[in-house]
């Protein structure tokens, strides 16, 4: 017999991975425009953090991680707030 995990274990790992990805819809790799198109309520979060780049050119190519670094914003807190707004 092989050493591969039982089918049930593989299935449970797959389910856990899917659940995690569902919980965090918005990731640090996403751009502002993409987020606003998918989750309009995120606009309020961007305003809360005083991010002026909502309407600027950077919104089309910069990701959330880069914006957070530029404005000295805690990326984990921002992502948490964005994902709460996206529910």
N, CA, C and O of each residue as an XYZ file, in Angstrom:
348
protein
N       0.834     -1.188      0.000
C       0.000      0.000      0.000
C       0.876      1.248      0.000
O       1.966      1.249      0.573
N       0.402      2.301     -0.639
C       1.154      3.545     -0.742
C       1.037      4.390      0.516
O       0.268      4.085      1.428
N       1.811      5.447      0.537
C       1.818      6.325      1.703
C       0.979      7.588      1.490
O       1.077      8.535      2.269
N       0.164      7.604      0.448
C      -0.653      8.800      0.213
C      -1.813      8.847      1.204
O      -2.295      7.807      1.651
N      -2.257     10.050      1.542
C      -3.338     10.194      2.524
C      -4.643      9.583      2.018
O      -4.873      9.482      0.813
N      -5.470      9.187      2.941
C      -6.770      8.621      2.603
C      -7.606      9.667      1.861
O      -7.435     10.865      2.088
N      -8.509      9.229      0.978
C      -9.338     10.172      0.226
C     -10.110     11.150      1.118
O     -10.299     12.308      0.745
N     -10.548     10.700      2.272
C     -11.280     11.573      3.194
C     -10.433     12.723      3.699
O     -10.925     13.839      3.865
N      -9.162     12.453      3.943
C      -8.248     13.493      4.422
C      -8.007     14.523      3.320
O      -8.008     15.727      3.578
N      -7.802     14.052      2.102
C      -7.620     14.973      0.972
C      -8.854     15.866      0.809
O      -8.737     17.072      0.590
N     -10.023     15.260      0.918
C     -11.274     16.001      0.777
C     -11.384     17.079      1.850
O     -11.748     18.214      1.543
N     -11.077     16.748      3.098
C     -11.174     17.714      4.200
C     -10.185     18.862      4.017
O     -10.517     20.014      4.298
N      -8.983     18.561      3.551
C      -7.999     19.614      3.297
C      -8.497     20.559      2.208
O      -8.315     21.774      2.297
N      -9.128     19.991      1.178
C      -9.664     20.795      0.082
C     -10.787     21.702      0.595
O     -10.846     22.877      0.230
N     -11.661     21.177      1.423
C     -12.773     21.952      1.987
C     -12.240     23.101      2.846
O     -12.716     24.231      2.734
N     -11.250     22.817      3.706
C     -10.676     23.866      4.560
C     -10.057     24.974      3.727
O     -10.197     26.153      4.053
N      -9.373     24.600      2.651
C      -8.750     25.596      1.771
C      -9.820     26.465      1.115
O      -9.653     27.681      1.020
N     -10.918     25.856      0.662
C     -12.007     26.607      0.047
C     -12.663     27.549      1.052
O     -12.992     28.686      0.714
N     -12.852     27.083      2.278
C     -13.460     27.919      3.307
C     -12.590     29.126      3.599
O     -13.100     30.234      3.759
N     -11.284     28.925      3.671
C     -10.366     30.028      3.945
C     -10.423     31.053      2.819
O     -10.443     32.257      3.074
N     -10.450     30.581      1.579
C     -10.479     31.522      0.465
C     -11.811     32.267      0.408
O     -11.853     33.409     -0.051
N     -12.901     31.645      0.867
C     -14.196     32.322      0.905
C     -14.223     33.390      1.990
O     -14.847     34.438      1.820
N     -13.550     33.125      3.099
C     -13.538     34.090      4.196
C     -12.790     35.341      3.808
O     -13.192     36.446      4.171
N     -11.705     35.182      3.074
C     -10.912     36.348      2.684
C     -11.078     36.557      1.187
O     -10.333     36.005      0.378
N     -12.051     37.352      0.843
C     -12.345     37.610     -0.554
C     -11.350     38.595     -1.145
O     -10.942     38.466     -2.300
N     -10.966     39.577     -0.346
C     -10.053     40.621     -0.806
C      -8.656     40.291     -0.296
O      -8.459     40.041      0.894
N      -7.699     40.293     -1.201
C      -6.316     39.973     -0.843
C      -5.410     41.158     -1.137
O      -5.796     42.090     -1.843
N      -4.210     41.111     -0.591
C      -3.264     42.221     -0.757
C      -2.781     42.370     -2.192
O      -2.231     43.409     -2.557
N      -2.981     41.338     -3.009
C      -2.550     41.391     -4.404
C      -3.549     42.111     -5.300
O      -3.221     42.462     -6.434
N      -4.761     42.333     -4.805
C      -5.816     42.949     -5.616
C      -5.623     44.459     -5.726
O      -5.085     45.103     -4.826
N      -6.073     45.001     -6.846
C      -6.009     46.433     -7.061
C      -7.253     47.129     -6.536
O      -8.291     46.497     -6.337
N      -7.147     48.420     -6.316
C      -8.262     49.197     -5.788
C      -9.459     49.162     -6.741
O     -10.590     48.958     -6.301
N      -9.223     49.357     -8.021
C     -10.324     49.341     -8.996
C     -11.042     48.003     -8.992
O     -12.272     47.949     -9.012
N     -10.278     46.934     -8.965
C     -10.859     45.585     -8.939
C     -11.728     45.391     -7.703
O     -12.831     44.849     -7.785
N     -11.226     45.834     -6.567
C     -11.970     45.697     -5.308
C     -13.265     46.493     -5.358
O     -14.322     45.991     -4.977
N     -13.184     47.730     -5.827
C     -14.373     48.576     -5.876
C     -15.414     48.058     -6.861
O     -16.614     48.216     -6.635
N     -14.970     47.445     -7.945
C     -15.913     46.871     -8.902
C     -16.644     45.674     -8.310
O     -17.851     45.518     -8.498
N     -15.914     44.837     -7.600
C     -16.503     43.624     -7.027
C     -17.254     43.896     -5.724
O     -18.274     43.266     -5.444
N     -16.741     44.841     -4.930
C     -17.285     45.105     -3.596
C     -17.445     46.609     -3.380
O     -16.585     47.231     -2.756
N     -18.517     47.200     -3.880
C     -18.712     48.657     -3.769
C     -18.684     49.182     -2.330
O     -18.313     50.334     -2.107
N     -19.067     48.364     -1.364
C     -19.059     48.818      0.032
C     -17.638     49.072      0.547
O     -17.457     49.704      1.587
N     -16.641     48.582     -0.176
C     -15.246     48.806      0.209
C     -14.874     50.281      0.112
O     -13.907     50.724      0.732
N     -15.635     51.033     -0.658
C     -15.377     52.464     -0.814
C     -15.329     53.158      0.547
O     -14.465     54.000      0.791
N     -16.256     52.800      1.425
C     -16.306     53.400      2.757
C     -15.043     53.100      3.562
O     -14.583     53.938      4.338
N     -14.492     51.916      3.379
C     -13.261     51.543      4.090
C     -12.096     52.389      3.587
O     -11.286     52.867      4.381
N     -12.011     52.574      2.277
C     -10.946     53.403      1.727
C     -11.048     54.835      2.260
O     -10.035     55.468      2.556
N     -12.263     55.329      2.377
C     -12.456     56.668      2.943
C     -12.033     56.710      4.410
O     -11.401     57.668      4.854
N     -12.381     55.675      5.148
C     -12.014     55.590      6.571
C     -10.499     55.694      6.754
O     -10.024     56.305      7.712
N      -9.752     55.100      5.841
C      -8.292     55.117      5.919
C      -7.686     56.335      5.211
O      -6.466     56.430      5.076
N      -8.532     57.257      4.763
C      -8.081     58.474      4.080
C      -7.170     58.188      2.885
O      -6.147     58.845      2.691
N      -7.560     57.208      2.103
C      -6.769     56.876      0.922
C      -7.225     57.733     -0.256
O      -8.317     57.535     -0.788
N      -6.396     58.675     -0.654
C      -6.780     59.588     -1.730
C      -6.709     58.949     -3.109
O      -7.164     59.540     -4.089
N      -6.153     57.766     -3.197
C      -5.911     57.160     -4.509
C      -7.120     56.426     -5.076
O      -6.998     55.729     -6.083
N      -8.279     56.570     -4.451
C      -9.470     55.879     -4.943
C      -9.765     56.271     -6.386
O     -10.091     55.412     -7.205
N      -9.655     57.532     -6.700
C      -9.976     57.993     -8.041
C      -8.773     58.317     -8.907
O      -8.936     58.769    -10.040
N      -7.577     58.098     -8.400
C      -6.391     58.469     -9.189
C      -5.949     57.318    -10.092
O      -6.500     56.219    -10.028
N      -4.970     57.577    -10.913
C      -4.463     56.576    -11.862
C      -3.905     55.342    -11.160
O      -3.984     54.238    -11.698
N      -3.344     55.517     -9.970
C      -2.762     54.388     -9.237
C      -3.802     53.328     -8.911
O      -3.460     52.158     -8.741
N      -5.045     53.716     -8.822
C      -6.118     52.770     -8.510
C      -6.245     51.688     -9.579
O      -6.799     50.620     -9.320
N      -5.736     51.960    -10.769
C      -5.852     51.003    -11.865
C      -4.697     50.017    -11.937
O      -4.827     48.973    -12.576
N      -3.567     50.320    -11.297
C      -2.432     49.414    -11.423
C      -1.752     49.046    -10.106
O      -1.047     48.038    -10.054
N      -1.935     49.812     -9.058
C      -1.297     49.502     -7.767
C      -2.152     48.504     -6.998
O      -3.380     48.564     -7.045
N      -1.497     47.586     -6.291
C      -2.270     46.678     -5.456
C      -2.373     47.229     -4.036
O      -1.697     48.193     -3.679
N      -3.223     46.603     -3.243
C      -3.493     47.088     -1.892
C      -2.226     47.095     -1.035
O      -2.019     48.004     -0.231
N      -1.394     46.093     -1.208
C      -0.164     46.026     -0.407
C       0.726     47.241     -0.673
O       1.252     47.836      0.267
N       0.897     47.609     -1.926
C       1.741     48.758     -2.273
C       1.152     50.058     -1.727
O       1.880     50.909     -1.217
N      -0.152     50.203     -1.837
C      -0.822     51.402     -1.327
C      -0.659     51.494      0.194
O      -0.378     52.564      0.734
N      -0.839     50.369      0.868
C      -0.711     50.344      2.333
C       0.705     50.747      2.758
O       0.880     51.504      3.713
N       1.701     50.242      2.052
C       3.090     50.608      2.371
C       3.327     52.095      2.142
O       3.968     52.768      2.950
N       2.807     52.592      1.041
C       3.011     54.001      0.689
C       2.419     54.941      1.734
O       2.983     55.998      2.016
N       1.278     54.553      2.307
C       0.597     55.410      3.272
C       0.760     54.943      4.722
O       0.043     55.399      5.612
N       1.709     54.029      4.949
C       1.991     53.508      6.295
C       0.743     52.985      7.005
O       0.471     53.334      8.153
N       0.001     52.150      6.305
C      -1.221     51.553      6.835
C      -0.958     50.087      7.142
O      -0.298     49.394      6.368
N      -1.467     49.623      8.257
C      -1.355     48.215      8.633
C      -2.170     47.385      7.640
O      -3.400     47.438      7.641
N      -1.485     46.624      6.799
C      -2.144     45.867      5.727
C      -3.128     44.838      6.273
O      -4.192     44.630      5.690
N      -2.785     44.198      7.378
C      -3.680     43.182      7.943
C      -4.980     43.805      8.437
O      -6.054     43.236      8.238
N      -4.895     44.960      9.076
C      -6.098     45.652      9.565
C      -6.941     46.132      8.388
O      -8.166     46.004      8.401
N      -6.289     46.679      7.379
C      -6.996     47.146      6.185
C      -7.726     45.986      5.514
O      -8.900     46.109      5.167
N      -7.037     44.862      5.331
C      -7.660     43.700      4.705
C      -8.833     43.181      5.529
O      -9.860     42.781      4.980
N      -8.673     43.191      6.842
C      -9.758     42.743      7.719
C     -10.984     43.627      7.524
O     -12.098     43.126      7.377
N     -10.780     44.940      7.523
C     -11.883     45.876      7.347
C     -12.517     45.753      5.954
O     -13.739     45.799      5.812
N     -11.682     45.599      4.947
C     -12.203     45.446      3.585
C     -13.037     44.176      3.451
O     -14.105     44.185      2.838
N     -12.543     43.088      4.027
C     -13.275     41.822      3.922
C     -14.568     41.847      4.733
O     -15.544     41.198      4.357
N     -14.586     42.579      5.827
C     -15.837     42.725      6.582
C     -16.855     43.506      5.738
O     -18.042     43.180      5.732
N     -16.394     44.514      5.045
C     -17.289     45.311      4.197
C     -17.776     44.507      2.990
O     -18.859     44.764      2.465
N     -16.978     43.541      2.555
C     -17.325     42.745      1.375
C     -18.344     41.645      1.669
O     -18.820     40.994      0.739
N     -18.683     41.426      2.909
C     -19.646     40.353      3.253
C     -21.028     40.655      2.770
O     -21.943     39.859      2.980
